[in-house]
Amino acid sequence: VGPLSDLEKAVVTLKEALAEIHNAEDSYTKAQLSRVLRLETMIDIRGVCDAAEEVVPANLWTLATYKELLFLDQHTSTGPEDPTFYDE
């Protein structure tokens, strides 16, 4: 339902891409596949993750949000035990 099925598909896509990289015969091919994974596939999957993050209440999201990671220095004065940590 919603972004969950998209997230599940994204996991399959990532696993397949990683397997393809590991099974590549030479370093040059591995580098090319890694570039596609990092600069194309991961960018597409980030959109799926962002969509999921938008519909999950912040207090139930167990991972750091993009905003929290981007402004980590501004979030170090509080922790998950502080109820204002997730309410932004």
BASELUM-93419 format. One line per 3 residues: number of its first residue (from 1); for each residue x, y, z of C-alpha. Coordinates in steps of 0.25 Angstrom, whole numbers, plus 5000, padded with zeros to 4 digits. Layout:
residues N
NUM) X/Y/Z | ...
***
This chain:
residues 88
1) 5000/5000/5000 | 5006/5014/4996 | 5021/5015/4997
4) 5022/5001/5003 | 5021/4993/4990 | 5031/5004/4984
7) 5041/5002/4995 | 5040/4987/4994 | 5043/4988/4979
10) 5054/4997/4982 | 5061/4987/4991 | 5060/4977/4980
13) 5066/4987/4970 | 5077/4990/4979 | 5080/4975/4982
16) 5080/4972/4967 | 5090/4983/4964 | 5099/4979/4975
19) 5099/4965/4970 | 5102/4970/4956 | 5114/4978/4962
22) 5119/4966/4970 | 5118/4957/4958 | 5125/4966/4948
25) 5137/4960/4942 | 5147/4972/4942 | 5149/4984/4951
28) 5145/4994/4939 | 5131/4988/4938 | 5130/4988/4953
31) 5133/5002/4953 | 5123/5005/4942 | 5112/4998/4949
34) 5115/5004/4962 | 5114/5018/4956 | 5101/5015/4950
37) 5096/5010/4964 | 5101/5022/4971 | 5098/5033/4961
40) 5085/5028/4955 | 5078/5016/4962 | 5080/5022/4976
43) 5075/5036/4972 | 5062/5029/4967 | 5061/5021/4980
46) 5063/5033/4988 | 5050/5039/4983 | 5043/5026/4987
49) 5049/5027/5001 | 5045/5042/5002 | 5031/5038/4999
52) 5031/5028/5010 | 5037/5038/5020 | 5026/5048/5016
55) 5014/5038/5020 | 5021/5032/5033 | 5019/5040/5046
58) 5032/5046/5050 | 5031/5039/5064 | 5030/5025/5057
61) 5041/5027/5047 | 5053/5020/5053 | 5064/5025/5044
64) 5070/5039/5043 | 5062/5048/5033 | 5069/5055/5022
67) 5067/5068/5029 | 5073/5062/5042 | 5085/5057/5035
70) 5087/5070/5027 | 5086/5078/5040 | 5092/5068/5050
73) 5100/5079/5057 | 5087/5086/5061 | 5080/5073/5066
76) 5091/5069/5076 | 5086/5076/5088 | 5074/5067/5088
79) 5072/5052/5087 | 5061/5042/5084 | 5057/5042/5098
82) 5053/5057/5097 | 5039/5058/5092 | 5043/5070/5084
85) 5054/5063/5076 | 5044/5058/5065 | 5034/5069/5066
88) 5039/5079/5056
***
